[in-house]
């Protein structure tokens, strides 16, 4: 809770020190000013009425809502009648404090449609008893007539307190919303990191698994030299995988990612032939979009390792302008980045590793692209030089 909220809560609490001090001060002033003459007759009546009014004044310290509405109204009526009676018997005129307090408290605790008539009746009652021959002992009836004015102070305090409570509730709701938003952002970031780690490990482990299977097959055929080479390639993939994991963690903290160099590094880490072409005027992409393209490239290469080991792979990165969908770009031509990975048909005698994956790679790719407004299209190639192969096409508006 910040300082503003703490002050707001303190001001909207019924038993805050201001109310306690006001109640104690009123009773103290009354005790010093109201001096009953004797302990019998009028003096005893004044003493009893003073004690009663002091007790009723202390009801200001009862938290709002604790007293039922009818009980609250009965307390206020008793308080007003007692204040008028005390004013009629007291010689000092200080007893008018209780009448002013009761109308002010009525304005604070009652709705305006009840508080205003109550204050008017209290003013009439107090002015009437002071006009009587036996009342007031010199206190002007004007003092009693103006006792209802303090109801306006009570109504103002009620409105101010309601505004403070609304502000406190709004601040608490804003804090809850901020916490919920922070939690959602943390969960989204955790999911993104999980996808990144999955892509890196899937790419590296699929290659290692393929090389180990090749090693096993070569050892069965007795070709020890080629088996040793395959094992060395597996070791190289492990090292490059560790490097890639470190780079992935570093990319999460970077403000820029060298996209073309990273894609070339991914191709170089594979055991198959691969080429990368870049079309269009290069431009620097936001790190988030560049990471999405890199993760898609890793997933596409992993699938090529699994389903078409040994097949050549082509990557194409195009910085294009989108003019075909003006309804999506009302302000004019928009830029987009197109990324494709195409692998040819697997060579004869290759052993696909179709059962090595988790099945979550393409799902994670689509989820990642949805977050940046991109699309992905995957499918087999049925004609041309790459017939029998596979194409992954990613389009991201930039």
Buried (B, 14 or more C-beta within 10 A) or exposed (E): EEEEBEEBBEBBBBEEEEBBEBBEEBBEEBEEBBBBEEEEEBBEBBBBBBEBBBEBBEBBBBEEEEBEEEEBBEBBBBBBBBBBBBBBBBBBBBBBBBBBBBBBBBBBBBEBEBBBBBBEBBBBBBBBBBBEEEBBEEBEBEBBBBBBEBBBBBBEBBEEBEEBBEBBEEBBEEEEEEEEEEEEEEEEEEBBEEBBEBBBBBBBBBBBBBBBBBBEBBBEEEBEEBBEBBBEBBEBBBEBBEBBBEBBEEBEEEEEBEBEEBBBBBBEBBBBEBEBEBEEEEEEBEBEBBBBBBBBBBBBBBBBBBBBBBBBBBBBBBBBEBEEEEEEBEEEEBBBBBBBBBBBBBEEEBEEBEEBBEEBBBEBBBEBBEEBEBEBEBEEBEEEEBEBBBBBBBBBBB
